[in-house]
C-alpha cells in the first residue's frame, strides 16, 4: 500500500516532544522528515533516560542534519531545504527563528505553498506570548491539575507530558487540513498550536459539566463525582480492577451478580446521588464480594454480564496482553546503535494494515554529510 503522505517533505526545527512527536506521526504516514538540529543536538538528547525515551519514541526514520542557524551559510542551507518543502513544524523558543530571518512570513514569501506550523507554550495573541512554556505549565494553567488528584488532596500532574502529546496531535490535524486545502486552492498557510490551548481542549467534557452544573470541578480521585460505582478501584486476590455500573440497569445487574440484591432496596444505594454519598459503604460491599477472586475471574464474570471492568496493568502487563499483541500497536523500533526497543505504532489501521515503526532513530547530524541529502 502506498503511504498516504508519500512525496510530502517536512522540515522540523524541534526538540523534546510536541514538534518531534507530530512529525513522527507524519513520517509514519509516509512523509519524508528532515530534522534540523543545532550543533548540540535536540535538547532531549542530553538529559538521561527520560530524554533518551523521547528521542527513541519521536525520531524514527527521520533524516538528521546539524546546522548552526546563527551562521549565514547554514541559514542559507536551511532556506534551500525549506524552498523544496511542503511543511515546516517548529517548537523552538518563541520567535527564535523569526529573529534569524526564518519566520513564517519570510519562509512563505520564498515558498507560497508552504504549510508552516509553530508550537508554543502560550498563544502569540496573549500576554504570555514570550513566556517559556513546558508541559507542566500548560497542565497547571489549563485547569487540568486542579481536577486531577485525590479528593481533598493537592493538585496533581498527569503522569506523562499529556499537553505536549495533545499538542502534537493538533499539529498533525492542522497539517493534514492545510495540505488538503492546498490541494484545492494552491495556497499554503500559517498555523499555530499552543500547549495551553491543547490542554484546555482535552477537557471539553469538563467544561460542559462546569456549565451544566454551575459548580467548579474538583478533584475526586478515581471515582466519578456524580455517579457510582464509576471508575472505582476494587482490589482482587491478585491485583486491581476498575469498574463502572452506575445506570439503574447495570447497577441492578451487578447486585444480582455479586449476590447483593438487598442493595437494590437499601436507601443508601437507591440512586446515583445516594450511592455517591455512601460510596465507601458501596465499595466495601463490592470489594467483599470480589476480593477473593482472581482478576481474570472477575473480568470474565463482569464482562460476561455486560458490566464495564478492566485490569489495572503495568507496562510489562501491557506488553503481554492478548488484545495488545493482536492489534500490533506495540512494535519494534531501532535505536541509533542498532539496539531494538518497544514502541507504539500509530493507533489505527488503514486498509487493515498497521503502520510499522522499525525505521532507525538517527544520531544528531547522521545525514549532514550524506551525498544528495539536500535534494533527495
C-alpha positions in Angstrom: 0.0 0.0 0.0 1.3 3.4 -0.9 1.8 5.6 2.2 -0.8 8.4 2.3 1.9 11.2 2.7 4.4 9.7 0.3 6.1 12.6 -1.6 5.4 15.1 1.2 8.6 16.7 2.6 8.6 18.1 6.2 11.3 20.2 7.7 11.4 20.1 11.5 13.0 22.5 13.9 12.1 20.7 17.0 13.1 19.5 20.4 11.6 17.4 23.2 8.1 16.2 22.4 5.4 18.5 20.8 7.0 19.1 17.3 9.0 15.9 17.1 6.0 13.8 18.0 3.9 15.5 15.4 6.5 15.0 12.6 7.0 11.4 13.8 3.3 10.7 13.0 3.7 12.5 9.7 6.7 10.3 9.0 4.8 7.2 9.9 2.2 8.2 7.4 4.8 8.3 4.7 6.2 11.9 4.7 10.0 12.5 4.4 11.0 14.3 7.6 14.3 16.3 7.7 15.1 17.2 11.3 17.4 20.2 11.6 19.3 20.1 14.9 21.7 22.6 16.4 25.4 21.5 16.9 24.5 20.4 20.4 21.6 18.3 19.1 17.9 18.1 20.1 17.8 19.2 23.8 16.3 15.8 24.7 19.5 14.0 23.7 21.3 15.1 26.8 19.0 14.5 29.8 19.4 10.9 30.6 16.8 8.1 30.3 13.9 10.4 30.2 15.3 12.3 27.2 16.5 9.1 25.6 13.0 7.8 25.7 11.7 10.9 23.9 14.4 10.6 21.2 13.6 6.9 20.6 9.8 7.5 20.5 9.7 10.5 18.3 12.6 10.4 15.8 12.3 7.1 14.0 13.1 7.3 10.3 13.9 10.9 10.2 17.0 12.4 8.5 19.0 14.4 11.0 21.1 17.4 9.7 23.1 19.6 12.0 23.1 23.3 11.2 24.2 26.3 13.2 21.5 28.8 12.2 23.5 31.7 13.6 25.8 31.2 10.7 24.8 32.8 7.4 25.8 29.8 5.4 23.8 27.3 7.4 20.8 29.6 7.3 21.0 29.6 3.5 21.2 25.8 3.6 18.1 25.7 5.8 16.3 28.1 3.4 17.2 25.9 0.5 15.6 22.9 2.2 12.5 24.8 3.0 12.2 26.1 -0.5 11.6 22.5 -1.6 9.5 21.5 1.5 5.7 21.2 1.8 5.6 21.6 5.6 7.7 23.3 8.4 7.0 22.4 12.0 8.9 24.1 14.8 8.7 24.4 18.6 11.8 26.4 19.4 11.6 29.3 21.9 9.0 31.9 20.9 10.2 33.9 17.9 13.7 32.3 17.9 13.6 31.5 14.2 11.9 34.8 13.3 14.9 36.7 14.9 17.1 34.8 12.5 15.1 35.7 9.4 13.4 32.3 9.3 9.9 33.3 10.5 6.8 32.1 8.7 6.4 35.3 6.7 9.9 35.1 5.3 9.6 31.4 4.6 6.2 31.7 2.8 7.4 34.6 0.8 10.0 32.2 -0.7 7.6 29.3 -0.8 3.9 30.3 -1.0 2.7 26.7 -1.0 4.4 26.1 2.4 2.4 25.0 5.4 4.1 26.5 8.5 3.2 25.3 12.0 4.5 26.8 15.2 4.1 25.1 18.6 4.3 27.5 21.5 3.6 27.3 25.2 1.1 30.0 25.1 -0.8 31.8 22.3 1.1 34.5 20.4 -2.0 36.7 20.9 -1.9 36.8 24.7 0.2 38.5 27.4 2.2 35.2 27.9 3.4 35.0 24.3 7.1 35.4 25.3 6.9 33.1 28.4 8.7 29.8 28.4 6.0 27.2 28.4 6.6 23.5 29.1 4.0 20.8 29.5 3.7 21.3 33.3 2.8 25.0 32.8 0.0 24.0 30.4 -1.2 21.3 32.8 -1.3 23.9 35.7 -2.8 26.9 33.9 -5.4 24.9 31.8 -7.2 23.7 35.0 -6.1 20.2 34.4 -4.1 19.8 37.6 -7.0 21.3 39.6 -9.2 18.4 38.7 -6.6 15.7 38.9 -5.8 14.1 42.3 -7.5 12.6 45.3 -10.5 14.3 46.9 -9.1 16.7 49.5 -5.6 16.3 48.2 -3.1 18.5 46.4 -3.4 19.3 42.6 -1.6 16.5 40.7 0.0 16.5 37.3 -0.9 13.7 34.9 1.9 11.1 34.9 3.2 11.8 31.4 3.5 15.0 29.3 -0.1 15.0 28.2 -0.2 18.6 27.0 2.8 18.1 24.7 1.3 14.9 23.3 -2.1 16.6 22.8 -0.5 19.5 21.0 1.3 17.0 18.7 -2.0 15.5 17.6 -3.4 19.0 17.0 -0.3 19.8 14.8 -1.0 16.7 12.7 -4.6 17.6 12.3 -3.9 21.2 11.1 -1.1 20.0 8.8 -3.4 17.5 7.1 -6.2 20.1 6.9 -3.8 22.6 5.4 -2.4 20.2 2.9 -6.0 19.3 1.8 -6.8 23.0 1.4 -3.6 23.5 -0.6 -4.7 20.7 -2.9 -7.9 22.7 -3.6 -6.6 26.2 -3.6 -2.9 26.0 -4.3 -2.2 28.1 -1.2 -0.2 27.1 1.9 -0.8 28.6 5.3 0.4 29.5 8.7 -0.8 27.7 11.8 -0.1 27.9 15.5 -0.8 25.4 18.3 -0.2 26.2 21.9 0.2 23.7 24.7 -2.2 25.7 26.9 -4.9 25.6 24.3 -4.4 21.9 23.6 -4.6 21.1 27.3 -7.9 23.1 27.6 -9.3 21.4 24.6 -8.6 18.0 26.1 -11.1 18.9 28.9 -14.0 19.8 26.7 -16.4 17.5 28.5 -15.3 19.0 31.8 -16.1 22.5 30.5 -19.5 21.2 29.6 -20.0 19.8 33.0 -18.9 23.1 34.6 -21.6 24.9 32.6 -24.3 22.3 33.3 -23.7 22.0 37.0 -22.8 25.6 37.8 -20.1 24.3 40.1 -16.3 24.5 39.9 -15.0 21.0 39.0 -13.0 19.5 41.8 -10.5 16.7 42.4 -12.3 13.4 43.0 -9.7 10.6 42.7 -10.7 7.6 40.7 -14.4 7.6 41.3 -16.5 10.0 39.2 -18.1 12.8 41.2 -21.8 12.4 40.4 -22.3 8.7 39.6 -21.3 5.5 41.3 -19.9 2.9 41.0 -18.0 4.6 38.2 -14.3 4.4 37.5 -13.9 2.9 41.0 -11.0 0.7 42.0 -11.6 -2.7 43.5 -8.8 -5.0 44.9 -8.9 -8.6 43.7 -7.0 -11.6 45.1 -4.0 -10.9 42.8 -4.4 -7.3 41.5 -6.7 -4.4 41.0 -9.6 -3.8 38.6 -11.6 -0.7 37.8 -15.4 -1.0 37.1 -18.4 1.1 36.2 -22.0 0.1 36.7 -23.9 3.3 37.5 -27.0 3.1 35.3 -30.1 1.6 37.0 -29.9 -1.4 34.7 -26.2 -2.0 35.2 -26.3 -1.5 38.9 -29.1 -4.0 39.3 -27.2 -6.4 37.1 -24.1 -6.0 39.3 -26.1 -6.5 42.5 -27.5 -9.8 41.3 -24.2 -10.9 40.0 -22.4 -10.5 43.4 -25.4 -11.8 45.3 -26.2 -8.5 46.9 -29.8 -8.0 45.7 -30.7 -6.5 49.0 -28.7 -3.4 48.0 -31.4 -2.6 45.5 -33.8 -1.9 48.4 -31.3 -0.1 50.6 -31.9 3.6 50.5 -28.1 4.2 50.7 -27.8 2.8 47.2 -31.2 3.8 45.7 -29.8 6.1 43.0 -26.6 7.8 42.0 -26.8 10.7 44.5 -27.3 8.2 47.3 -24.5 5.9 46.1 -22.1 8.8 45.7 -22.9 9.9 49.3 -22.3 6.4 50.5 -19.5 5.4 48.2 -17.3 4.0 51.0 -20.1 1.6 52.0 -20.9 0.7 48.4 -17.3 -0.1 47.6 -16.9 -2.1 50.7 -19.7 -4.4 49.6 -18.4 -4.8 46.1 -14.8 -5.4 47.4 -16.0 -8.0 49.8 -17.8 -9.8 47.0 -15.0 -9.7 44.5 -11.9 -9.5 46.7 -11.4 -13.3 47.0 -11.5 -13.8 43.2 -8.5 -13.5 40.8 -8.5 -10.6 38.4 -9.1 -12.9 35.4 -12.2 -14.4 37.1 -13.6 -11.0 38.0 -13.2 -9.7 34.5 -14.7 -12.8 32.9 -17.7 -12.7 35.2 -18.4 -8.9 34.9 -17.7 -8.7 31.2 -19.9 -11.7 30.6 -22.8 -9.8 32.1 -22.2 -6.6 30.1 -20.5 -4.7 33.0 -17.5 -2.5 32.1 -14.5 -3.6 34.0 -10.7 -3.6 33.3 -7.5 -4.8 34.9 -5.1 -2.1 36.1 -1.9 -3.1 34.2 1.8 -2.3 34.5 3.7 -1.6 31.3 5.1 -5.1 31.4 1.5 -6.4 31.7 0.5 -4.4 28.7 3.2 -6.0 26.5 1.9 -9.4 27.4 -1.8 -8.6 27.0 -3.6 -10.6 24.3 -5.5 -7.6 22.9 -2.4 -5.6 22.6 -0.5 -8.4 20.9 -3.3 -9.0 18.5 -3.7 -5.3 17.4 0.0 -4.9 16.8 0.0 -1.4 18.4 3.3 -2.2 20.1 6.1 -2.8 17.6 9.8 -2.7 17.5 12.0 0.4 16.8 15.7 0.6 16.1 17.9 2.9 18.1 21.0 4.9 16.8 23.2 2.0 17.9 21.1 -0.7 16.3 19.5 -1.7 19.5 15.8 -2.7 19.3 13.2 -1.3 21.6 9.4 -1.5 22.1 7.5 1.5 20.7 3.8 2.2 19.9 2.8 2.5 16.3 0.0 4.7 15.1 -3.2 3.7 16.9 -5.2 2.8 13.8 -5.1 0.5 10.8 -5.6 1.6 7.2 -6.9 -1.0 4.8 -6.3 -3.5 7.6 -2.6 -2.6 7.9 -0.8 -1.4 11.0 2.0 1.1 10.3 5.4 -0.3 11.0 7.8 1.6 13.2 11.1 -0.3 12.6 13.0 2.5 10.9 16.1 3.7 12.8 16.5 6.7 15.0 19.4 8.8 13.7 22.2 10.2 15.6 22.4 14.0 15.6 23.7 15.0 12.2 23.8 11.5 10.8 22.8 12.7 7.4 24.7 16.0 7.3 27.4 14.6 5.0 25.3 12.1 3.1 25.6 12.6 -0.7 22.5 14.2 -2.1 20.7 14.7 1.2 19.7 18.2 0.2 17.8 17.1 -2.8 16.6 13.6 -2.1 
